[in-house]
Amino acid sequence: MDFKARQQKLRDHLATTRFDALLVSHLPNVRYLCGFTGSAGLLLVEETGSIFFTDVRYDTQAHEEVKAAKIVIARKSPLAALGEFLEKRRKRSRRQTIGIESEHFTIADKKRLSKFRWAAVRLKDAPPIVERFRMVKDEGEIDLIRSAVQLGAKIYDRALEVLRPGIKEVDVAAEMELAARRGGAESMSFETIIASGPRSALPHGRASATPISRSAFVVCDFGVILSGYCSDETRTVWVGTPSDDGRQAYEAVREAQQAAIDAVKPGVTTGEVDAAARKALRKSGFGKYFTHSTGHGVGLEIHENPRVAEGQKEILQPGMVITIEPGVYFPGKWGIRIEDMVVVNAGGGEVLTPTSKEFLAV
């Protein structure tokens, strides 16, 4: 990863704004800009360079990981070290405006900084600048995401090996998560969803102690983190002898998902992709049962911009990685969702998820 170039891009952008510097506190943004993977760190990106603050627990790790930034190891908190650093600038002749990541910098942190007094520094809320840079992935990031998606597909194979009536949802999830760890995953992207029967009608029905139902759908929604990057996949399978209405609803979702994938191309808005899925489901008579958005961006975090949702105006660009995941849900009965990860390229959308989407009964 070219962290120096990423920081320079941020500096170039700041030169067009009212900010002289940006204080980066959201850890995924810190990692994106300088490579640090620990749990405590602040990155101050200024016109003349960048300074990374962390505490003594991360002395060795910071010196191994952090690129293109001066490193300050604090015996107190990184925030206190930052305050003391800024306090030394009292004699600066020019007032400096530092942007803070207002969506991530807490009120408590602001109070802690308030005890420091500096005449030459003013803190102001900044928009999500780094998050917008992160929306478009470079080739290295896309390669890492591909690897995460491939590993995610392998743990689904393990789910199919153990999925049967009577086994607890949580036991299926545990087998998947063990396979993920054995495959090299750092962790799961989110708490694994295995939801059977009426619970499959819960869009985020976490794995429970409920036994897998017979003659019902099971929604399997899962992902892994590999080299910092997330994967996200959903497949829905039928356990037992399938019903005609189940097959019909499944095919409607599969067609809607494909319609949304077909709509992915540079210059199209994410709202138009969402509309393609909704149009297909309305045509098949299932429109009112689709109760959430069509997808979201994925990268260092499992949910990133852009949102693929109704009315969204974000324009797709090559390098964006999004999910396409329409679903239908019948409370008290069952639900169906199919999800792939798709990278936007010059020719349209490339599906990264290798798993079959044909109707499957086990």
N, C-alpha and C positions, 0 to 999 in steps of 0.2 A: 504494500500500500504506500502511495506517495503522500505521506503526511505533510511534508513541507509544501507541496503544491496545494493541498487542501487548505492549509492555514493561509497561504498566500491568496487563494481565491476568496477566503473570508475577509482578509485585509482589503482586497480590491473592492469588495462589496461595501465594507464599512466606510470606505472613502467616499461613497455616494450617499451616505446617510448622515444623520446628526451625531452619530456615535464615534468617539475616538478609539474605543476598544470594546471588546465583548468579554464578559465574565461567563465562562461556560461551566455550568454546574450539573447539568443533566448527564449522568455517567455514560449513556450510549453516545452522546455527542462528544464527550471527552475522548472516548475510545476512538470514535471516527476521526477526530482531528489529530490525536497524538499517539494512539495505540495503547493507552493504559487500560488494564482490565480489572483493577482492584475496586474496592467498594468505598473509597474515600479519596476524593481528589477534586481540585478546581484548576481550570486552565484559563489564564488571562491572556487574551490575544490582543496585542497592541500593534501600532504602526511599526515600531522598531523591533518587534520580536514577541515571543510567547514565553510565559512563565507558568510552570506547573507546580502546584502546591499539594503536598500530601503529608501524612504523618510518619513517624519512625517505623511503624509496622510495615510500611511499603518501601523502605529505603532501597533494598536490593531489587525488588520488583520494578520500582520506578526507573532505576538506572538501566535495567535490562529492557524495558518496554517503551519508555517514553522517547519519542523522536521529535526533533525540530523544536525543542523547547528547553529553556533553562529549568533546572529542577531545584525546588526548595523543600527540604525535609523539615517539618515542624515538630517540636516536642510537645506542642499543644495541638489544637485542631487545625486543619487546613484553613478554615475560615478565620481563625485568630491570626494565623500567619499572614493571610491576605490583608487583614485589617492593619497589622503592624507595618506591612510593606507599604500600604497606601498612606499610612500616617507619616511615614518618612518623607513623603512628597509635599509636605506643607509649604516648602519654599519654592515650589514650581511657580513660574510666572504666568503660565497659561493654564486656564481652567480646563480640566479633562472630563469629558462625559463618557462614563462607562455603562454600557448596556448590560442588564441582567436578564436571564431567562425567566421571565415572569411566570411562566406556566410551571416552572420547576423549583424556583427559589422560594423557600417558605417564609411565612411571616415571622416565624421564630428566628430564622437566619438573618432576616433584616433587623430584628431587634438586637441580635448579638453583634451585628456590625455597627449598630447605632452608638455603641459605647466608645467607638473610635472617632476621633475628630480630625478631619482633614479639610483644609481650605481649598485645595486645588483639584478636588475630585467630586463629581456629582454622579450619583447612581440613578439610572432611569430604566423603566421597563422596556425591553426590546421584543420585537415580534420573533416567531420561531424561525430564525435565519438558517441555523444549521440543519434543522429538520427539512427545510426545503432543498438544501443541497443533497441531503441523504435520499431524497425521493428518486433521484436518477443514479443508478448503480454503475460503477465502472466494470471493466471486464473481469478484474480480479474478484470483485464482490459477487458478480454473477456466477463465477466458477465455484466460489464457496457455497453459494445458495444451491447450485446444482448438486453438490456433494451432500448437503443437508437433506435435500429432497429425496435423493437416492437412498439414503439411510432410512428416512421416514417410510419409504415404500417397503423396505425390507422388514421393518417391524410390523407392518400390516400383514405381511406373509405369516408372521408368527401368530397374529391374532386369528387368522383363518385356520391355523393348525389346532387351536385350542377351543375355538368358538363352538359351543354345542348347548342344547337345552339343559338347564340346571346349574351350569357353572356360573359363579357370581360375576357380575360386571367388573368388580374391583379386581378379581383374579385375572380376568382377561387383560385389564389395564396393566397389572403388575408384570405379566409375561411380556407385554410390549415394552414396558419401561426397562426391564432387565435386558431384553434384546438390544435396546437402544444403548444402554451403558456398555454392553459387551461389544457393540459396534463402534464405540468411540465417542458417543455423544457426551457433551459436557453436562447436559440436563435436558429436560423436556421443555418445549417452547411454552407450554401451559399445562394445566392439569388435564390429563387424558380424559376424553369423553367416551364412555361406552354406555349407551342408553338403549334399553330393550323394551319392546312392547309399548305400553302407554307412556313410559318415560322417554321414548324416542321422539315424542311430541314436544319435549322441552328442548329448545334450540341449544341450550348450554347445560344439558343434563349430565353432570359429572358422574363418573363411575361410582356406583353404590354397592351395597351388599345384596342388592336384589338379584335373584337368579335370572338367567337369560330365559326369556319366554319361548314357548313353542308356538310355531305358526305366527310369527310377528317379525317386524323389522328391527334391526339393531343398527343404530347410528354409531359409527366409529370416527371420532374426530381427534387428531393427534398431530404432534410435531416434535422435532428435535432441534437442539442447538448444537451446531458443529462449527468450531473455529469462530464462534461468536455470532454466527448467522442462523436464522430460524427457518424451519420449514413448517408447512401447514397443509394438511390433507384431510379430507373427509370421504369416507365410503359408507354406503348403507347396504347391508345384506339382509336377506330373509333367512330366518331359521325355521326349518320344517318345510311343509308343503305350501307353496305360494298360492295366494288368492288372485283372482282375476283383477279385482279392484286395486290390489297392491301393485301388480305388474303395470296396470294402466297409469297409476300415479307416478310410479318410478320412471316410466318412459317419458312422461310429461316433464319431469324435472330434468332428465338427461337431455331432452331436446332444448329446454330453456337454457341449460348450462352451455350447450354447444352454440346456441344463438348468441349468447353473450360473448363467448370466446371468438366467434366469427366477427363480432363488432369491434374487437380490439385492434387498433391501428393508430399510428401517430396522427395527431390532429383531431382525434375524436375525444369528446369529453367523457369523463367517467360516468356522468349522468346518462349519457347515451348508451353506454354499455349496460348499465342497470336497466334502462328502459327496454333493451332487447330481450332480457330475461323475463321481465314482467309481461311484455307483449305476448311472448310464447306461452306463458302460463295462463294468461287471460284467455287466449285462443283455445286452450285445452280445457278450460273451465275450472282451473285451480288458482286463479289469480289472487283471490281473497285469502288463500291459505299461505301465501308467501309474506311473512311478517317481519323480515329484517332486510338489511341492505345486501347487495350482491357481492361485495367484497371489500378489500382493504389492501394497502401496501404492506410488504413484509421485508425485513432486512435485519438489522441489529436488534430490532424489537419485533414482536409478533404482530403488533398493530401499529402501523405507520401510515402517514399520508402517502398517496392520495386515498381518499374515501371513494369507494365505488358504490354510490348511493343515489337515490332519487333526487334529481334537481342539481346535482353537483356539477360545477363548471370547470373543474381542473382538467386541463388538456393533457392527454397522454403523450409522452415523449419516449423515444428509444432509450432503453436502460431502466425504465420503471418496471418493478416486479409487483404484481398484484395477485390477489386470489379472485377466483370466480366461484361462488358458492351459493346458488339459489337453493331454496328448500320449500317444502310444504309440510304443514303441521296440523294434525287433526286431534285436538285435545281429547284425552281419554282413550284414544285408539292407537295411532302411531304417527311417526314423522319420517321424512326422507330429506337428506341433503347430500349433494355431490359437490366436492370442492377440489379444484386444481390450482396450482401456482402457474402463472403465465408471465413471461417476460416480453415486454414490448420491444420489437425491433423494426427495422425499416420496412419490412414486408408485412407486418401485422403483429400477431401474437403467437409466441412459441410456447406450447404447453410443456412445462418442465416435469410434471408428475407422470411417471411411467405406468401407473396402475390401471388395469382395465376398468371401464365403467359399464360393461355389460351387466345386465341383471344377473345376480348371483344368489342362489339358494344353497344353504349348507345344512 
